[in-house]
Amino acid sequence: GENVEQHPSTLSVQEGDSAVIKCTYSDSASNYFPWYKQELGKGPQLIIDIRSNVGEKKDQRIAVTLNKTAKHFSLHITETQPEDSAVYFCAANAGGTSYGKLTFGQGTILTVHP
Amino acid sequence: DGGITQSPKYLFRKEGQNVTLSCEQNLNHDAMYWYRQDPGQGLRLIYYSQIVNDFQKGDIAEGYSVSREKKESFPLTVTSAQKNPTAFYLCASTLMGAGSVEAFFGQGTRLTVV
């Protein structure tokens, strides 16, 4: 089955700096790669996603890049703010399925210091 | 407002008891999922259902059971056979189809064995 590895497990930055979180996946059939943000005691919320026919996608301060050949994708957050502090998860859909059966990375705890 | 409602938010179980976690969605989504989250780990899939009266095991189904009698509802029962049930449980739903795989999550139920 699909295996998703996420690094780093913790990331601490100063407000205004950039943050980068990286994930690798094993199943070459995966074609959908979402990123979720989870605040303490709450469910994850989708912040950005990318499909395998696209190499990069941007939404204001957040961007995701995908390298299908190397099977890795990354989340980039620019101009970080304290409210960006949360746990971030990457995921990949299983075997290229068209529905949301996702395999998640282990999560990155991002702390943005004012 | 459309969304996914999980209840209760906190649940305490005595050893040897079965407990049922509720998940209801009014998004008219076809597929529903149950994930388990442990500290420092990503979400792991317990069960999922693509259609009423049908469901499939995920990666860690042992000790759990589900039903899908209505499109809106996907309750999860944690049985006494689950040896380590203390965890944060998340329910999610998606539409079916290649263009609509965003998974929407509930706010979770924290289960503690006492």
Chai-1 contact restraints between the chains, C-beta under 6 A:
chainA,res_idxA,chainB,res_idxB,connection_type,confidence,min_distance_angstrom,max_distance_angstrom,comment,restraint_id
A,Y32,B,V101,contact,1.0,0.0,6.0,A-B,restraint_1
A,K42,B,Q107,contact,1.0,0.0,6.0,A-B,restraint_2
A,G43,B,L90,contact,1.0,0.0,6.0,A-B,restraint_3
A,G43,B,F105,contact,1.0,0.0,6.0,A-B,restraint_4
A,G43,B,G106,contact,1.0,0.0,6.0,A-B,restraint_5
A,G43,B,Q107,contact,1.0,0.0,6.0,A-B,restraint_6
A,G43,B,G108,contact,1.0,0.0,6.0,A-B,restraint_7
A,P44,B,F105,contact,1.0,0.0,6.0,A-B,restraint_8
A,L46,B,E102,contact,1.0,0.0,6.0,A-B,restraint_9
A,F89,B,G42,contact,1.0,0.0,6.0,A-B,restraint_10
A,S98,B,G97,contact,1.0,0.0,6.0,A-B,restraint_11
A,S98,B,A98,contact,1.0,0.0,6.0,A-B,restraint_12
A,Y99,B,A31,contact,1.0,0.0,6.0,A-B,restraint_13
A,Y99,B,T94,contact,1.0,0.0,6.0,A-B,restraint_14
A,Y99,B,M96,contact,1.0,0.0,6.0,A-B,restraint_15
A,Y99,B,V101,contact,1.0,0.0,6.0,A-B,restraint_16
A,G100,B,T94,contact,1.0,0.0,6.0,A-B,restraint_17
A,G100,B,V101,contact,1.0,0.0,6.0,A-B,restraint_18
A,G100,B,A103,contact,1.0,0.0,6.0,A-B,restraint_19
A,K101,B,Y48,contact,1.0,0.0,6.0,A-B,restraint_20
A,F104,B,G42,contact,1.0,0.0,6.0,A-B,restraint_21
A,F104,B,L43,contact,1.0,0.0,6.0,A-B,restraint_22
A,G105,B,G42,contact,1.0,0.0,6.0,A-B,restraint_23
A,Q106,B,Q41,contact,1.0,0.0,6.0,A-B,restraint_24
A,Q106,B,G42,contact,1.0,0.0,6.0,A-B,restraint_25
A,G107,B,G42,contact,1.0,0.0,6.0,A-B,restraint_26
